[in-house]
Amino acid sequence: MTAAAILVFAAVFAAAYAGCLALAEARRSPAAILKGRLRRMGQGEPEPQPDPELVRRENWGHRFFIKLPLMKRVTTLVERSGIPIAPPIVVLATAAASAATALALYAARGNLLLAAGGGVATVWGAKFALAWKKRSRERRFTEQLPDALTMISRSLRAGHSLTAAIELLSEELPEPAAGIFRIAYEQQKFGVRIVDALATLPERIESLDLQFFVTIIRISSETGGNLAEILDKLAETIRSRLQVRQQVQVVTAEGRLSGYVLIAMPILLFAVFYIMNPAYMGLFFTERFCQIALVFAAVAQCVGLFLIRKVIDIRI
């Protein structure tokens, strides 16, 4: 079996299985369940008896993917990015895109090394997109957290309970803060203590400020104290840190722009020269020494990007 046939099989299999999983997830979505229930009510059909098993039975595909070594990290990344797609579907869609990219490059150039590089680049691109989505969601949550703490403080001063304050956050705040606090409120409705429900929130979004908030709530529930005043001080501290972070972003803007230019310039120049003279630049994909030089250049670019990010990434 040739490499092209293997790539075609991998791409078709991954795409087909991802489609099956997506269809299964869509049929089990709340909207699909509600639509089916309304249809049965309109036709006068009896409501099906509930399954005696409380735990949802997963198919063999879900069980297989859950047992994969890296699946836990992928699941955490997908959940923290906030995209409404099941992690197995993300994995299979990425695998299908990677195989399709490798197949296209192999069919166009006939170079197995180039095809493998394109497939790996596709996987890294998907990982980068999820990581960017995750950071963007965390940044929005951090910006919304001071207002959330202020709302809790005012609710407590008005005589409301902490549970009522969390419910108010889930209704009034924009996403993603509303969704995060809504999870804690829904858990509380099923009998979980509100303190324990809030303690699970740092697992759903990476935020040091949220961990401070959870710690304050836990200590206050055990020892007492003026929780409203403490939350006001925490909100003021977070706002001050956000202001300093914005100032740092302004100061380091020139360095970040220079880094992006230095990283993008070799890639763009290589693409331009390849379009102008494909026969000459094509030696980088056919000659052994040129292939090694191309790999070394790619590694050097990655190292340079890492060093530049270390210089301009100032944590506050």
N, C-alpha and C positions, 0 to 999 in steps of 0.2 A: 504493500500500500504506500503510495507516494505521500509526500508532505502536504501537497495540495488537497488530496482526498481526505486526509486526517483533519485538516483545517475546515474543510467544507462540512464534514460530519460533526465536528465540535460546534461549529456555528449554528447549524440547523438544529442539532439536539438541544443546545442551550436556549436558543430562541423559542423552540416549540415548548420546552418544559416551562420556561418563564411565562409563556402565554397561558399554559394550563394553570399554573399557580395563580397568575393574576385573575383568571376567570373564576377560580375557586374562591379567592379572597373577595372578589366582587359579589359573588353569590351569598357570602356570609357577612357582608357589610350591613350595618344597621339600616341603611336606606333600602337595600334589597329585601331585608326581612320585613320591614314596615310595609313596603309595596306589596309583598306577597300576602301579608296579613289583611291588608285592605281589599285585595282582590278576592280572597276567600270570603271575607265578610260580605262583599257585594254579591257574590254568587251563592251565598247561603251555605257554604261548605262548613263542616265542623272544624273547630280549631284542633290541630294535631296535639297529641299528648306530649308533655315535656319529657326529655330524656332523663332517666333516673340518675345518670352519671353527671355530676356537677362539673367535672373537669372536661373541657372540650377535647374530643379525640382528634389528634392530628394524623394526617396521612403519613405514609412511609417517607415521602420526600422531605417533609418538615423534620421528621425525626432524624433523617440522615444528615441534613444540613446543620441541625442543632449540635450534633456530635462532632462536627468538624473542629479541628484545633483552633482556627482563627475565627470561627463563627461568633464566639462570644464578643470579641472585639468589634467585629463588623456590626453585630446587633446593637451594641452600645453606641457606635458611631452613627448608625442610621436613626436610632431613637433620639439621640441628642441633637441630630440635625433637624428633626421636626418634619421630615418628609413623610407623607401618608402612604408609604410603600413597605411591604413586608421585606425583611432582610433577605430571605431566600430569593425573592424576585430581583432584588438589587444585585445579588451575587451572580445570578444566571444572566441577567441583562448585561452586566459588565463582561462576563465571559463570552457571551455572544458577540458583543461589540469588539472585544479584543480579537476573537477568532476571525471575524469579518475583516477587521483592519489588516491582520496578518495575511489573510487570503488575498486581499486586494493588492497589497504590496508585493506579495510573492508572484501573483499573476502579472503584475506590471513590470517588475524588475527581475524576477527569477532568482532572487537572492534570499536564502533562508535566514541569514543573519539580520538582514534589514527587516524581514517579515517578523522575526522574533522581537526585534527592537520596537517595531510599531505596536505589536500586541502588548508588550510590557508598558509602553508609553500610554496606551489606552487605559490600562488598569490603574496606573498612577494618576492619570487625568481624572478618572472617576473618584479615586480616593481624595484627590485634591479638591474636587467639587464638593464632596461630602464634608470635608474638613472646613472648607470656606463657609458652607451653609451652617455648620455647627458653630463656628466662631461668630458669624453674623447673628445667629439666634442668641448666643450668650451675651453679645454686646447689647442687643436690644433689651434683653432681660435685665442686665445690670443698669441700664439707663432708666428702666421702669421701676426698679426696686425701691429707690428713695420715695417715690410717690406712693408705692404700696405700703411702705412702713409708716408714712405720714397718715394714710387712710386708716390703718390699724390703730394708730395712736389716738386719732380723733374719735374713732368708734368706741375705744375703751373709755375715753374720757366722757363720752356721751352715755355711758352705762351699758353698752352692748357687751356681749361675751366675745371671747376670742373666736369661737366658731362662727358667730354672726359676722364678725369682721372679715374672716376668710371667705365667707359666702359673698360678701359685698365685693371683695377683690375679684372673685371669679366672674362677677356680673358687670363690673364697671371698668376694669382695666382692659387694655388691648392685649392682643397676643404678642409674645408667648407667655407673658406673666399670668394672664387670665387662665390659660390652660394648665399651667403648672399648679396654681393654687386651687383650681377646680378639682384636680386629682386628689389633693388632700381633703377637700370638703366631701367629695364622693366617698372616700374611704371612711371618713368619720360617720357618714350616714349608714354605713354597714357595720358600725359597732367599734371601729378602731378609735382609740383615744386621739384627740386632735394633735397632741404633742407627738405621739408616735407616727401619725400620718405626715406631719410636717418633717419629721426626721428622715423620711424616705425621699424627700424632694431633691436633695443633692445628688442622688443617684440618677436623676432624670435630666439634670442640666448641671454643667460644671461651673460653679460660681462660689468663690470664697466668701463673698458677702452673704450669700444665702446660707452658708454654713455658720457664719457668725449669728445670723438671725435665728437659725434653729437652735444653736447653743444657748442664746439668750432666752428663748422660749422655754427650753428644758430647765435651765437653772431657775427661772422665775416660777415655774410650776412646782419646783421642789422647795425653794427657799422663800418665795414671795418677793415683794418689792414693788416699786413704781415702774411697771412695765412700759407704760406710755412714755414716760420721760426717757427711759433707756432707748426705746425705739426712735424717738426724736433725735437723740444724740447719734445713733447709728446712721440714720438717714442723712444727717448733716455731715458726718464723716465721709459717707459714700459720695455725696455731692461734691465735697472738696476734692476727693481723690479723682473724680471724673473730670473736674475742672483742670487739675494738674495734668492729667493724662492728655487732655485736648491740647494744652500748651506744649507738651512734649511732642505730640504729633505734628504741630506746626513747626517746631524747631528742627525736627528730623525729616521734614518733608523733602528737603533738597537731597539728603543722603539716600532716602528711599527712591527718589526719582532717578538719581545717578545709578543706583544698583539695578533698577529695572532696565535702564538704557544699556548698561554694560552686559547684562544677561541677554537681552533681546537682539542686540546689534549683530553678534556673530551668526545667530540663527537666520536673521533676515538677510544678511549679506550672502550667506551660503545659498539661501533660496533664490536670491536674485541672480547670482552667478550660475546656478544650475539652470535657471530658465534661459539665460543668455547663451550659455555654452554647455548643453547637457552632456556632450561627448567628453569634454574635459573634466567636468565635475563628476561624471559617472564613474571615474576611476576610483573614487572613494568607496564605491560599493562593489567593485570587481577585484581590485588589487588587494592582496593580503596586507601589505604594509599600510596602505591608505585606510583600510578598515580598522586596523589597530589604532592608527592616528585619530580616526573619527571617534572611536570609543574613548580614547584618552581625552579628547577634547570635550566630549559629553560629560565625562567624570569630572574634569576640571571645572566645567561650568556649574555642575552641581555643588562642588566644594566651594566655589566662589559665591554662589547664592547663599549657601549655609553661613559662610563667614560674614557676608554683608548683613544678613538678617540678625546675626549675633551682635553686630556692632550697633545697628539702629533699633533693635528690639529692647526697649527700656521698660522693665516691669515696675509698676507702681502699686 
